[in-house]
Amino acid sequence: MDTLCLTGGQVLHPDGRVRAGDVVVDRDDGTILAVGTDEDGGDAAVGSVDSVTGDIDVAAAVDDATEVLDATNGLVIPGLVNAHTHVSMTLLRGYADDKPLDAWLREDIWPVEAALTDDDIAVGAELGVLEMIRSGTTAFADMYFAMDRVAAVVERAGVRARLGRGVVTVTKSDAEAAADVDESLSFATSFDGAADGRIRTAFMPHSLTTVDESHLREGIEQATAAGVPVHLHANETRDEVDPIVDERGERPLAYADSVGALGSDAFVAHCVHVDDSEIGLLAETDTAAVHCPASNMKLASGMAPVQRLHEAGVTVALGTDGAASNNDLDLFDEMRDAAMVGKLAAGDASAVPAEAVVEMATAAGADALGLPGGRIAPGAAADLAVVDLGAAHLTPVHDPVSQLVYAARGSDVRHTVCDGQVLMRDREVLTLDAESIRERAAAAAADLVDRAAAGE
């Protein structure tokens, strides 16, 4: 058997406890075989696997492992899940800052995006995926354009993703809008299951205010018939809420539900300005919400009521949004922001505690996207990261979970594993050429801005 073992560290278990132990991975099928523990000075426990394989002795498995990753002085955690981003927008990091969302989009982002080429999107995706691997993220959801190029990056890099081509119909003719919907649906049906199953897809209309009702209904109906999930932005700003309330006499998520956009396989980004009725609707329909605190703060969009969402039983995941509005894809930063702003929004220092935030970035993210991973347990997907706890800013370690949320950084990640394969070992990314990507991305970004300024 081809096995990978992560040894010598502590392990974050699904119940939130941290215990010393080793993790044994079957690299052939990308799953966790066993998780050993060494509690109270006892021997490493035997991890139970399926009846075909039988029980295994963790200590013996470590001795016989094909490859070993040293987790000494580290914490083995589930690979992080970035549940909402626009990964190729790494090329626009720092391009337009300190403006509200509507002006930022219309005056800066949409004009420069009009000059994007497929090659730009590909190298932007490479840069973003490189950044995510280096900060322990093993899965992400992405809404953008030229998604076949993004899919190729995902396949080569070895990560997981839920991908969808964004649909925007405002300002377009009926024929252009219909073509936009068709292209998104075509990508979703053609690429689902690509990269040996690591790529799943979704139909991704941009938002309830940027896609007209007829095309929104038609696209969602076709997606639902094809078994394709739906993902969109919702209630990000008051400018996305008030027009719907004024024109339709109903809240945005009630409108979303009426067109079929909510459901157990659907997930919506932001949910900043939701009222109690909408929180109840998310819970009732089992629709996941993706919290993007850094982007919401930077664009002054507001503070999502995460504690109320949790209390209502809504699955809340965590996303960075794009690097143009964040300005990074580091989920450790996002965890800290989520915990901090969650307390402010609730007016309660005990709200959105560290353990809840870690779950948002791991198990809840995987559940929201319908992807494997997010938990370290026998039979679970072997999507893992090792956080080095030896740095000065992580000393002392009174509570490892607290350290993950309030003190750790993406640069503290030592190893990253996805689907049983080592993507980064001792800070060296093995599946992508980091230096080449940085050089090509910097050149592409400069050329893109020049083209946009020239109106090309």
Secondary structure, 3 states (H helix, E strand, C coil): CCEEEEEEEEEECCCCCEEEEEEEEECCCCEEEEECCCHHHCCCCCECCCCCCCCECHHHHHHCCCEEEECCCEEEEECEEEEEECHHHHHHCCCCCCCCHHHHHHHHHHHHHCCCCHHHHHHHHHHHHHHHHHCCEEEEEEEECCHHHHHHHHHHHCCEEEEEEEECCCCCCHHHHHHHHHHHHHHHHHHCCCCCCCEEECEEECECCCCCHHHHHHHHHHHHHCCCCEEEEECCCHHHHHHHHHHHCCCHHHHHHHCCCCCCCCEEEECCCCCHHHHHHHHHHCCEEEECHHHHHHCCCCCCCHHHHHHCCCCEEECCCCCCCCCCCCHHHHHHHHHHHHHHHHCCCCCCCHHHHHHHHCHHHHHHHCCCCCCCCCCCECCEEEEECCCHHHCCCCCHHHHHHHCCCHHHEEEEEECCEEEEECCEECCCCHHHHHHHHHHHHHHHHHHHHCCC
